[in-house]
């Protein structure tokens, strides 16, 4: 059947991307590092960073999978995404990510892999898979969607000095984690978007991890204003462990198919631009993480069967 052939082709594309993402994690290296106390398993994207982290109420590309899974509902056809980010200042991290998603039977499925390394040799990798479904549709594009994802992660490093207090001798160590993410997006009007999501719900190790380091659970909620597909204003509050931060973002679409973005949080500023070529999009981002510490990144997105006029 024609439908079955199409589904098999989509699954083959997804399978190849997941295999490539797994290869990123297998390439982990380890060098000297201090004993970590906690691990933050959150992942960002170029658009999320350019908006100062105020992305969960927009969640309008495939990277919503690891920020607010409910936002996957904004993906149509088949979408592929890859990015690379690097932070200067002699510490890293250096991040690479791959995403894929497709929509079938009214459900959007997504998969992703990421690898992050630091100059001290610590390496962390993650594999993610999830879905989103529209549970209620209204007039003029209003909707309510929910989504969920599972993530498997691993942190590897060498411990030169023993941790006497925790009874761990020096040597090579690794920590594994399996966590879940949940999200909801509500658009009561086509120009207002409200979101809530929780990442890293489970904090228990699994597999052959040498010892337990909990992933900090992150809760996000926020609201965005979308004005006639021309500009967006977004706000997000994020709670990670005992830390709470506010994030603010602004996006402006020019007469060209170019969107300019800016954001800020905790005295840090970010900016970026995204060019929309309909079948593909390219983004760049930069931000000041600390004094004399700059993060820069770039991404590319490729679309198949993307509807005309879709603003993601």
N, C-alpha and C positions, 0 to 999 in steps of 0.2 A: 504493500500500500504506500501511497505517496506520503501520507502523514508519518508512517513508521520510518520511512527512509529519512525524512527530515529530522525526526527525533534522534535517530542513530547518528546522523551527521553532527548535530548539536552536542550530543554526549561525547563524541570523539574529540571535538574541539575542547570541551571542558576537561576531558581526561588528560589530554596533552598538556594543558596549562597546569593542572594539578601536579603532573609528573615533573614539570619544569620547576614548580614551586618547591616540591620535595627535594629536588637536587640542590636548591639554594641552601636548605637546612643541612643537608648532608655535608656540605662544604665547610662546616663550622671548624674554627681553629680555637686554640686556647693558649694563653700565656699567663703572666703573673697578674693577680688581682687580690683585693681584700675580700674578706668574708662578707657577702651581701646579706643584709637583714631582711629586705623585702624586694619584690620584683614587680614593677609596673608593666602589665601586659597590654597597655593601650597602644593603638596604632593610629597615626595620622596620615593625611594625604596632602597633596599640593593645595587643593582647594580649601580643605579644612584649615591648613596652616595659614594660607593667605587671608582667610577670614578671621584670624586670631583665635581659631578653635571654636567659633560660634557656628558650627556646621550641623549639629543634630536636628534643628528644626527645619533645615533646608534639605539635607541628605539627598541631593539630586544627582548623584552619579553612583557608579557601581561600588565605590569605596564605602558607601553607607553600610555595607555588610559588617564592618568592624567598628562602626561608630553608632549607628542606629539602624538595625536590620530592617525596620519597617520602611525606611526610605528606599529600599530596593524596588518598591512598587513603581518608582519613577523611571525604571529601566524598561525599555522596549526592544524587541528583536534580540540580537546578540551583541554584547558589549565586551571588549577586551581592554585592559588598562595595565600600564606599567609605569613605575616612577623610580627615581633615585634621588636621595637627599644626603647632604653632607654638612656637618657642623664643624667649623674651624675652631681654633683655640687649643689644639693639641690633645683633645680628648675624644672626639667623635660625638655622637655616633655616625656611622655610615650605613644608610638604609637602602635596601632594594625591595620592591614589592611587585607582585603580579596578581591581577584580578581577572575573573571571567564571570559572565552572567548571561542568562537567557530567560525568556518568558514563554511559558507553555501552560495551557489549561487555566489561565488566569492567575498562575502563581509564578513569581520570579525566583529563580534559583541562582545562587552565587557561590563561588569558591575563590580562595585567595591563599597566597603564601608570602611570607616576608622573612628577611634576614637582616639583623642589625648587629654591627660589630663596633667595638671601642678600641682605642689605642692601647688600653691596658690588657687587651686580649680577650675580654669578656665577649661572648657571642650569644645572641638569642635568636631563635627562629620560631615561627608559628605557621600552622596550617589551619584554615578556617573553611567552614561550609555552612550555608544557611539558606533561608527562604523568606519571602514576604507575600502576604495576601491582602487584597482589598476586601474588607468585611462589610463596608457600607459605602455606596456611591450616591452623590446628590447632584443637584443642578450646577451648571457652570464649572465643573471640575472639582467640586468639593468631595471629600472622601474621608474614611477612617481606615487605616491600615495597621497591621501588626506584623512582626517579624521575629525570627529567632535564629541563632547560630551557635555552633559548637566550635571551640578552638582548642587545638593541641599545641603546646609550646614547650620549648626546651632552652635552658640556659647552661652554658658550659664555660668553665674557667679553671685555671690552676691556682691553687692556694699555696704560696711559698712558705708562709708562716702558719703553724698550727693554731687552731682556735681552742685554747685550753678550756675556756668557760663552757663551750658546747661539746667538748670531747671529740673534736674532729682534727685529725692530724693533717699535716701539709700534704699536698698532692693534687691530682686532677679530680675535679668534681663536676657533677651535672645535676640539674634539677628539672623534673618534668611536671607539667601541669595540664589538666583537662578542665576547661571552663565553659560556661554557657553565657550567651548574651541574649537579652530580650529588648524589644523596642516597640513603641507605638507612635504613630503620627496622625494628627487630626487636622483637617482643613475644613473648618466650618464654613468658610468663605474662600473663594479662589485666591484671595490676596492675603490670607492669614494662615500661618502654619504653626502648629503647636506640637511639641514632642516631649517624650520621656523615654529614657533607655537606661539599662543597667548592664555593665560589662563585668566579666570575670566573676560570675556569681559563685562558682565553686572555688574554694581555696584549699583543696586537698591535692597532694601529689599523687602520681600514679606511675606504673611501669617500674623502670630500674633506676629511678633517681637515687642519688647517694644520701640525700637528706632533704628535709622539708623547708622551703622558703615560700611563704604565702604571696600570691599575687594580690596587689592592692585592688579591692573592688572599686569601681568607678560608677557613679550615678550622674546622669546628665538630664537636664530638662531646660527647655527654652521656647522662644517664640520668634517668628520671623514675619516681616511684612514684605510682600512681593507686589510691586507696583507695575502693572501693565507690561510685564516682561522686560522692563527697562532697568529698574534698580531694586535691590533687596537690602533690607536692614535686619540684622539678626542679633539675638542675645542668647547666651547659654550660661547656665550655672553648673559647675562641675564639682562634685565631691569625691575625692580620692583619699581613702583612709581618713585621717583627721584634717586633711587640707580641703579648703573650699575656695574656688576662684570664679570670677565672672569674666566672660569672654564677649567681645563685641566685634561685629563684622559688617562690612558694607561692600556691595557689588554694584557696578554700573555698566550697562551694556551701551556701547557707542554705536554710531551710525554704521561703522564697520562691524563685521561679526567678531568683535573683540569685547571681552568683559574685563574691566579693571576692578581689582579687589584690594581691600585694606582691612586691617583688624588690629586689635590690641587686647592685652590681658596682663595683669600683674606688672605694669610698667614695661612690658615688652611690646614692640610694634612689628607688624608684618605687612607685606604687600605682595602683589602678584598680578598676573594677567593670564587670560585664557582665550585662545583663538578657536573659533568654532567653524570648522570646514564642513559641517553637516555629517559627512561620513567619517570624520576624524576630528579630534580636538587635541590641542597642545597647550600646556600650561607651564609657567615658570613661577617660582615663589622665592622670597627672601625674607629674612627676619632677624632681628637683633635679640638673641637669647639672653645675653648678659653683656657687660662692658667688654668691647673688643672681641666678642664671640658672635659670629654670623652664621646662620643656617641658610643654605641655598638648595634648591631642588628643581627638577623638571619632570614632566609626565607626558605621556601620549595615550590617547584613547582611540580605539577603532570600533566602528559600528557596522552592523549588517542588518538590513531591513529596518532601519530607523525611520519612523514616520516623518513626513514633511511637517515643518513648523513645530516640532517637539522642542520645548525649552526645558532642558534638564539642568 
